[in-house]
Amino acid sequence: MGYDPVPTDTLVERTGLAPEAVSSMLLLLEMEGRVSSESGGLFVRIKSDATG
């Protein structure tokens, strides 16, 4: 997942995982502050200031 907004359907296609699994992972990543949900069902990776 890059820094450009991407729909959940695209992530499902790219990973080959079930939609439920992708949704669960996105929820966890959002709670950890690693991704953000955008309008239209898009998700985007959050740039981190940490170097490592």
PyMOL Python script that loads the backbone (N, CA, C, O; Angstrom):
from pymol import cmd

cmd.read_pdbstr("""\
ATOM      1  N   MET A   1       0.851  -1.174   0.000  1.00  0.00           N
ATOM      2  CA  MET A   1       0.000   0.000   0.000  1.00  0.00           C
ATOM      3  C   MET A   1       0.893   1.232   0.000  1.00  0.00           C
ATOM      4  O   MET A   1       1.728   1.422   0.885  1.00  0.00           O
ATOM      5  N   GLY A   2       0.694   2.055  -1.009  1.00  0.00           N
ATOM      6  CA  GLY A   2       1.488   3.276  -1.110  1.00  0.00           C
ATOM      7  C   GLY A   2       0.818   4.437  -0.401  1.00  0.00           C
ATOM      8  O   GLY A   2      -0.061   4.248   0.439  1.00  0.00           O
ATOM      9  N   TYR A   3       1.244   5.630  -0.748  1.00  0.00           N
ATOM     10  CA  TYR A   3       0.699   6.830  -0.110  1.00  0.00           C
ATOM     11  C   TYR A   3      -0.464   7.434  -0.885  1.00  0.00           C
ATOM     12  O   TYR A   3      -1.059   8.416  -0.441  1.00  0.00           O
ATOM     13  N   ASP A   4      -0.792   6.862  -2.031  1.00  0.00           N
ATOM     14  CA  ASP A   4      -1.943   7.327  -2.802  1.00  0.00           C
ATOM     15  C   ASP A   4      -3.198   6.623  -2.300  1.00  0.00           C
ATOM     16  O   ASP A   4      -3.141   5.439  -1.970  1.00  0.00           O
ATOM     17  N   PRO A   5      -4.324   7.318  -2.235  1.00  0.00           N
ATOM     18  CA  PRO A   5      -5.577   6.693  -1.791  1.00  0.00           C
ATOM     19  C   PRO A   5      -5.939   5.499  -2.676  1.00  0.00           C
ATOM     20  O   PRO A   5      -5.813   5.558  -3.900  1.00  0.00           O
ATOM     21  N   VAL A   6      -6.385   4.429  -2.047  1.00  0.00           N
ATOM     22  CA  VAL A   6      -6.731   3.214  -2.770  1.00  0.00           C
ATOM     23  C   VAL A   6      -8.021   2.629  -2.183  1.00  0.00           C
ATOM     24  O   VAL A   6      -8.189   2.614  -0.963  1.00  0.00           O
ATOM     25  N   PRO A   7      -8.924   2.152  -3.030  1.00  0.00           N
ATOM     26  CA  PRO A   7     -10.161   1.551  -2.523  1.00  0.00           C
ATOM     27  C   PRO A   7      -9.907   0.149  -1.965  1.00  0.00           C
ATOM     28  O   PRO A   7      -8.963  -0.534  -2.360  1.00  0.00           O
ATOM     29  N   THR A   8     -10.758  -0.249  -1.058  1.00  0.00           N
ATOM     30  CA  THR A   8     -10.643  -1.570  -0.441  1.00  0.00           C
ATOM     31  C   THR A   8     -10.677  -2.671  -1.490  1.00  0.00           C
ATOM     32  O   THR A   8      -9.938  -3.650  -1.384  1.00  0.00           O
ATOM     33  N   ASP A   9     -11.528  -2.524  -2.504  1.00  0.00           N
ATOM     34  CA  ASP A   9     -11.632  -3.543  -3.551  1.00  0.00           C
ATOM     35  C   ASP A   9     -10.290  -3.786  -4.237  1.00  0.00           C
ATOM     36  O   ASP A   9      -9.953  -4.923  -4.567  1.00  0.00           O
ATOM     37  N   THR A  10      -9.534  -2.727  -4.447  1.00  0.00           N
ATOM     38  CA  THR A  10      -8.223  -2.867  -5.077  1.00  0.00           C
ATOM     39  C   THR A  10      -7.272  -3.637  -4.169  1.00  0.00           C
ATOM     40  O   THR A  10      -6.494  -4.467  -4.637  1.00  0.00           O
ATOM     41  N   LEU A  11      -7.335  -3.361  -2.875  1.00  0.00           N
ATOM     42  CA  LEU A  11      -6.486  -4.088  -1.936  1.00  0.00           C
ATOM     43  C   LEU A  11      -6.857  -5.567  -1.897  1.00  0.00           C
ATOM     44  O   LEU A  11      -5.983  -6.427  -1.791  1.00  0.00           O
ATOM     45  N   VAL A  12      -8.136  -5.856  -1.981  1.00  0.00           N
ATOM     46  CA  VAL A  12      -8.589  -7.252  -2.017  1.00  0.00           C
ATOM     47  C   VAL A  12      -8.031  -7.938  -3.263  1.00  0.00           C
ATOM     48  O   VAL A  12      -7.533  -9.061  -3.188  1.00  0.00           O
ATOM     49  N   GLU A  13      -8.115  -7.264  -4.401  1.00  0.00           N
ATOM     50  CA  GLU A  13      -7.602  -7.831  -5.653  1.00  0.00           C
ATOM     51  C   GLU A  13      -6.094  -8.051  -5.593  1.00  0.00           C
ATOM     52  O   GLU A  13      -5.598  -9.092  -6.022  1.00  0.00           O
ATOM     53  N   ARG A  14      -5.379  -7.085  -5.068  1.00  0.00           N
ATOM     54  CA  ARG A  14      -3.908  -7.162  -5.025  1.00  0.00           C
ATOM     55  C   ARG A  14      -3.413  -8.233  -4.065  1.00  0.00           C
ATOM     56  O   ARG A  14      -2.408  -8.892  -4.335  1.00  0.00           O
ATOM     57  N   THR A  15      -4.108  -8.412  -2.949  1.00  0.00           N
ATOM     58  CA  THR A  15      -3.642  -9.353  -1.936  1.00  0.00           C
ATOM     59  C   THR A  15      -4.189 -10.758  -2.121  1.00  0.00           C
ATOM     60  O   THR A  15      -3.560 -11.730  -1.703  1.00  0.00           O
ATOM     61  N   GLY A  16      -5.356 -10.875  -2.744  1.00  0.00           N
ATOM     62  CA  GLY A  16      -5.987 -12.183  -2.875  1.00  0.00           C
ATOM     63  C   GLY A  16      -6.654 -12.639  -1.591  1.00  0.00           C
ATOM     64  O   GLY A  16      -7.089 -13.786  -1.484  1.00  0.00           O
ATOM     65  N   LEU A  17      -6.735 -11.744  -0.616  1.00  0.00           N
ATOM     66  CA  LEU A  17      -7.377 -12.074   0.664  1.00  0.00           C
ATOM     67  C   LEU A  17      -8.873 -11.806   0.583  1.00  0.00           C
ATOM     68  O   LEU A  17      -9.348 -11.083  -0.293  1.00  0.00           O
ATOM     69  N   ALA A  18      -9.600 -12.403   1.512  1.00  0.00           N
ATOM     70  CA  ALA A  18     -11.044 -12.177   1.596  1.00  0.00           C
ATOM     71  C   ALA A  18     -11.307 -10.724   2.000  1.00  0.00           C
ATOM     72  O   ALA A  18     -10.521 -10.139   2.746  1.00  0.00           O
ATOM     73  N   PRO A  19     -12.398 -10.143   1.517  1.00  0.00           N
ATOM     74  CA  PRO A  19     -12.729  -8.756   1.889  1.00  0.00           C
ATOM     75  C   PRO A  19     -12.792  -8.552   3.401  1.00  0.00           C
ATOM     76  O   PRO A  19     -12.394  -7.500   3.902  1.00  0.00           O
ATOM     77  N   GLU A  20     -13.281  -9.534   4.119  1.00  0.00           N
ATOM     78  CA  GLU A  20     -13.376  -9.417   5.579  1.00  0.00           C
ATOM     79  C   GLU A  20     -11.993  -9.311   6.211  1.00  0.00           C
ATOM     80  O   GLU A  20     -11.800  -8.553   7.163  1.00  0.00           O
ATOM     81  N   ALA A  21     -11.033 -10.065   5.689  1.00  0.00           N
ATOM     82  CA  ALA A  21      -9.669 -10.026   6.224  1.00  0.00           C
ATOM     83  C   ALA A  21      -9.024  -8.670   5.956  1.00  0.00           C
ATOM     84  O   ALA A  21      -8.373  -8.098   6.831  1.00  0.00           O
ATOM     85  N   VAL A  22      -9.210  -8.164   4.741  1.00  0.00           N
ATOM     86  CA  VAL A  22      -8.642  -6.857   4.392  1.00  0.00           C
ATOM     87  C   VAL A  22      -9.271  -5.764   5.252  1.00  0.00           C
ATOM     88  O   VAL A  22      -8.568  -4.880   5.741  1.00  0.00           O
ATOM     89  N   SER A  23     -10.569  -5.816   5.438  1.00  0.00           N
ATOM     90  CA  SER A  23     -11.256  -4.820   6.267  1.00  0.00           C
ATOM     91  C   SER A  23     -10.754  -4.853   7.703  1.00  0.00           C
ATOM     92  O   SER A  23     -10.543  -3.806   8.316  1.00  0.00           O
ATOM     93  N   SER A  24     -10.564  -6.048   8.235  1.00  0.00           N
ATOM     94  CA  SER A  24     -10.052  -6.185   9.607  1.00  0.00           C
ATOM     95  C   SER A  24      -8.655  -5.603   9.728  1.00  0.00           C
ATOM     96  O   SER A  24      -8.345  -4.898  10.688  1.00  0.00           O
ATOM     97  N   MET A  25      -7.811  -5.903   8.742  1.00  0.00           N
ATOM     98  CA  MET A  25      -6.443  -5.382   8.772  1.00  0.00           C
ATOM     99  C   MET A  25      -6.426  -3.866   8.661  1.00  0.00           C
ATOM    100  O   MET A  25      -5.658  -3.193   9.349  1.00  0.00           O
ATOM    101  N   LEU A  26      -7.284  -3.328   7.782  1.00  0.00           N
ATOM    102  CA  LEU A  26      -7.351  -1.875   7.637  1.00  0.00           C
ATOM    103  C   LEU A  26      -7.826  -1.211   8.924  1.00  0.00           C
ATOM    104  O   LEU A  26      -7.328  -0.148   9.294  1.00  0.00           O
ATOM    105  N   LEU A  27      -8.773  -1.822   9.597  1.00  0.00           N
ATOM    106  CA  LEU A  27      -9.253  -1.278  10.864  1.00  0.00           C
ATOM    107  C   LEU A  27      -8.131  -1.237  11.893  1.00  0.00           C
ATOM    108  O   LEU A  27      -7.949  -0.231  12.578  1.00  0.00           O
ATOM    109  N   LEU A  28      -7.381  -2.327  12.003  1.00  0.00           N
ATOM    110  CA  LEU A  28      -6.265  -2.363  12.942  1.00  0.00           C
ATOM    111  C   LEU A  28      -5.203  -1.321  12.588  1.00  0.00           C
ATOM    112  O   LEU A  28      -4.685  -0.632  13.467  1.00  0.00           O
ATOM    113  N   LEU A  29      -4.884  -1.211  11.305  1.00  0.00           N
ATOM    114  CA  LEU A  29      -3.897  -0.226  10.871  1.00  0.00           C
ATOM    115  C   LEU A  29      -4.377   1.204  11.127  1.00  0.00           C
ATOM    116  O   LEU A  29      -3.584   2.086  11.457  1.00  0.00           O
ATOM    117  N   GLU A  30      -5.670   1.417  10.973  1.00  0.00           N
ATOM    118  CA  GLU A  30      -6.230   2.743  11.251  1.00  0.00           C
ATOM    119  C   GLU A  30      -6.151   3.054  12.747  1.00  0.00           C
ATOM    120  O   GLU A  30      -5.824   4.175  13.136  1.00  0.00           O
ATOM    121  N   MET A  31      -6.448   2.075  13.568  1.00  0.00           N
ATOM    122  CA  MET A  31      -6.376   2.279  15.024  1.00  0.00           C
ATOM    123  C   MET A  31      -4.944   2.526  15.481  1.00  0.00           C
ATOM    124  O   MET A  31      -4.720   3.230  16.465  1.00  0.00           O
ATOM    125  N   GLU A  32      -3.969   1.949  14.770  1.00  0.00           N
ATOM    126  CA  GLU A  32      -2.556   2.153  15.091  1.00  0.00           C
ATOM    127  C   GLU A  32      -2.005   3.445  14.503  1.00  0.00           C
ATOM    128  O   GLU A  32      -0.859   3.810  14.765  1.00  0.00           O
ATOM    129  N   GLY A  33      -2.819   4.141  13.709  1.00  0.00           N
ATOM    130  CA  GLY A  33      -2.377   5.392  13.116  1.00  0.00           C
ATOM    131  C   GLY A  33      -1.502   5.206  11.893  1.00  0.00           C
ATOM    132  O   GLY A  33      -0.750   6.109  11.528  1.00  0.00           O
ATOM    133  N   ARG A  34      -1.589   4.049  11.255  1.00  0.00           N
ATOM    134  CA  ARG A  34      -0.761   3.779  10.079  1.00  0.00           C
ATOM    135  C   ARG A  34      -1.470   4.079   8.770  1.00  0.00           C
ATOM    136  O   ARG A  34      -0.820   4.375   7.768  1.00  0.00           O
ATOM    137  N   VAL A  35      -2.798   4.006   8.768  1.00  0.00           N
ATOM    138  CA  VAL A  35      -3.583   4.362   7.592  1.00  0.00           C
ATOM    139  C   VAL A  35      -4.730   5.264   8.016  1.00  0.00           C
ATOM    140  O   VAL A  35      -5.090   5.330   9.191  1.00  0.00           O
ATOM    141  N   SER A  36      -5.289   5.950   7.047  1.00  0.00           N
ATOM    142  CA  SER A  36      -6.432   6.828   7.288  1.00  0.00           C
ATOM    143  C   SER A  36      -7.504   6.517   6.258  1.00  0.00           C
ATOM    144  O   SER A  36      -7.209   6.270   5.088  1.00  0.00           O
ATOM    145  N   SER A  37      -8.743   6.532   6.705  1.00  0.00           N
ATOM    146  CA  SER A  37      -9.845   6.329   5.759  1.00  0.00           C
ATOM    147  C   SER A  37     -10.270   7.676   5.202  1.00  0.00           C
ATOM    148  O   SER A  37     -10.384   8.662   5.929  1.00  0.00           O
ATOM    149  N   GLU A  38     -10.498   7.695   3.911  1.00  0.00           N
ATOM    150  CA  GLU A  38     -10.912   8.899   3.207  1.00  0.00           C
ATOM    151  C   GLU A  38     -12.341   8.717   2.712  1.00  0.00           C
ATOM    152  O   GLU A  38     -12.877   7.610   2.751  1.00  0.00           O
ATOM    153  N   SER A  39     -12.947   9.778   2.257  1.00  0.00           N
ATOM    154  CA  SER A  39     -14.296   9.679   1.709  1.00  0.00           C
ATOM    155  C   SER A  39     -14.289   8.786   0.475  1.00  0.00           C
ATOM    156  O   SER A  39     -13.293   8.711  -0.243  1.00  0.00           O
ATOM    157  N   GLY A  40     -15.396   8.119   0.239  1.00  0.00           N
ATOM    158  CA  GLY A  40     -15.510   7.239  -0.913  1.00  0.00           C
ATOM    159  C   GLY A  40     -14.927   5.859  -0.694  1.00  0.00           C
ATOM    160  O   GLY A  40     -14.728   5.111  -1.651  1.00  0.00           O
ATOM    161  N   GLY A  41     -14.648   5.510   0.560  1.00  0.00           N
ATOM    162  CA  GLY A  41     -14.118   4.181   0.857  1.00  0.00           C
ATOM    163  C   GLY A  41     -12.654   3.994   0.494  1.00  0.00           C
ATOM    164  O   GLY A  41     -12.200   2.871   0.275  1.00  0.00           O
ATOM    165  N   LEU A  42     -11.921   5.089   0.432  1.00  0.00           N
ATOM    166  CA  LEU A  42     -10.503   5.015   0.101  1.00  0.00           C
ATOM    167  C   LEU A  42      -9.662   4.982   1.373  1.00  0.00           C
ATOM    168  O   LEU A  42     -10.037   5.554   2.396  1.00  0.00           O
ATOM    169  N   PHE A  43      -8.528   4.310   1.292  1.00  0.00           N
ATOM    170  CA  PHE A  43      -7.589   4.281   2.400  1.00  0.00           C
ATOM    171  C   PHE A  43      -6.247   4.774   1.915  1.00  0.00           C
ATOM    172  O   PHE A  43      -5.854   4.536   0.773  1.00  0.00           O
ATOM    173  N   VAL A  44      -5.549   5.467   2.797  1.00  0.00           N
ATOM    174  CA  VAL A  44      -4.251   6.027   2.445  1.00  0.00           C
ATOM    175  C   VAL A  44      -3.281   5.781   3.592  1.00  0.00           C
ATOM    176  O   VAL A  44      -3.641   5.892   4.764  1.00  0.00           O
ATOM    177  N   ARG A  45      -2.074   5.452   3.243  1.00  0.00           N
ATOM    178  CA  ARG A  45      -1.009   5.231   4.226  1.00  0.00           C
ATOM    179  C   ARG A  45      -0.582   6.582   4.790  1.00  0.00           C
ATOM    180  O   ARG A  45      -0.452   7.558   4.051  1.00  0.00           O
ATOM    181  N   ILE A  46      -0.367   6.634   6.090  1.00  0.00           N
ATOM    182  CA  ILE A  46       0.047   7.870   6.747  1.00  0.00           C
ATOM    183  C   ILE A  46       1.556   7.926   6.800  1.00  0.00           C
ATOM    184  O   ILE A  46       2.215   6.991   7.255  1.00  0.00           O
ATOM    185  N   LYS A  47       2.089   9.035   6.328  1.00  0.00           N
ATOM    186  CA  LYS A  47       3.542   9.208   6.363  1.00  0.00           C
ATOM    187  C   LYS A  47       3.990   9.394   7.804  1.00  0.00           C
ATOM    188  O   LYS A  47       3.396  10.147   8.576  1.00  0.00           O
ATOM    189  N   SER A  48       5.050   8.687   8.136  1.00  0.00           N
ATOM    190  CA  SER A  48       5.576   8.738   9.495  1.00  0.00           C
ATOM    191  C   SER A  48       6.811   9.627   9.547  1.00  0.00           C
ATOM    192  O   SER A  48       7.634   9.629   8.631  1.00  0.00           O
ATOM    193  N   ASP A  49       6.924  10.378  10.631  1.00  0.00           N
ATOM    194  CA  ASP A  49       8.125  11.203  10.828  1.00  0.00           C
ATOM    195  C   ASP A  49       9.266  10.387  11.408  1.00  0.00           C
ATOM    196  O   ASP A  49      10.421  10.810  11.364  1.00  0.00           O
ATOM    197  N   ALA A  50       8.946   9.208  11.956  1.00  0.00           N
ATOM    198  CA  ALA A  50       9.968   8.345  12.555  1.00  0.00           C
ATOM    199  C   ALA A  50      10.850   7.748  11.459  1.00  0.00           C
ATOM    200  O   ALA A  50      10.388   7.450  10.358  1.00  0.00           O
ATOM    201  N   THR A  51      12.089   7.587  11.780  1.00  0.00           N
ATOM    202  CA  THR A  51      13.044   7.057  10.788  1.00  0.00           C
ATOM    203  C   THR A  51      13.297   5.571  10.982  1.00  0.00           C
ATOM    204  O   THR A  51      14.041   4.974  10.205  1.00  0.00           O
ATOM    205  N   GLY A  52      12.723   4.982  11.957  1.00  0.00           N
ATOM    206  CA  GLY A  52      13.044   3.596  12.011  1.00  0.00           C
ATOM    207  C   GLY A  52      12.460   2.819  13.054  1.00  0.00           C
ATOM    208  O   GLY A  52      12.708   1.617  13.141  1.00  0.00           O
TER     209      GLY A  52
END
""", "prot")
cmd.dss("prot")
cmd.show_as("cartoon", "prot")
cmd.util.cbc("prot")
cmd.orient("prot")
